Amino acid sequence: MSADAQRCLSAIVDELKALSWWQTEPPSAAALSSSQPFCIDTLTFAQWLQFVLIARLQAMLESGAPLPQQISVYPMATESFKSVAENTQALEEAIAQLDECLSGLPVVREA
């Protein structure tokens, strides 16, 4: 599973970069320490993907720690991206594939 998870994370990184949403400078420690789900009060969803989800999963992969199996990021992604002008379909698909890879369950895509 770790190779599949790594492939899924790489696809998300690639899509964030393709959308020019990948950031070289991390948000402040205060922004990253939000207690809200998805750091919704301090980060954009793309920032949360990069600096929280991807960073944590990457660290887990590198240390050999078990990856989460109860994960459902796709619904939040589709909701978050409704208000952006960019075409996020490929990013949403990459996130759906990560959910499927980790949970082992199919993700129902929005039409």
Residue, then its C-alpha position, 0 to 999 in steps of 0.5 A: m500500500s505504501a507505494d500506492a499511497q506515495r503515488c497518490l500523494s505525488a499526484i496531489v503534489d503535481e496537481l497543486k503545482a499545476l494550479s500554481w497553488w504549491q507554496t515554497e514558504p510554510p504558513s506561520a506556526a500559529a496558522l498550522s496549530s489551528s484546532q479547527p478541522f482542515c485548519i479552515d480558520t487559518l489556511t486555504f484548503a490547498q495549504w492544508l493539503q500541502f502543509v498538513l495532510i501531505a506532510r503528515l502522510q509523507a512523514m508516516l511513510e518515511s517512518g514506516a508508521p501505519l497509514p490512516q484507514q478512515i479517511s475522507v478528504y474528497p468531500m471537503a475538497t469538492e466543497s472547498f473548490k466550488s468557489v475557485a476559478e481554476n479547473t480542479q477536476a484533476l486535483e479532486e480525482a487525485i484526492a479521491q484516489l488517495d481516499e480510496c487507496l487508504s480506506g479501501l472503499p470506493v469514493v462516489r465522485e460528484a457529477 
